[in-house]
Amino acid sequence: MDLLVLVERDTAADSPLWSVMLAAARDGTALRRHRDVSARLSRFLPVGGTELIDQLAVERNQLHRQR
């Protein structure tokens, strides 16, 4: 967890965190880890449901386009 926070801390506020890729599998543990990283970096995430799934999909697509 600390390593993810360290790696992500310099990510621009308008850029997605790489840990969103962990949440792609919709595994409960990976999603909690992404939530924890986001919270430590003061990033807003929707509480749950459709808004969260939509945001994760958008951020994953942004990362894929950056490659």
Helices and strands as residue ranges (DSSP letters): H 2-8, G 18-25, H 28-40, H 49-66
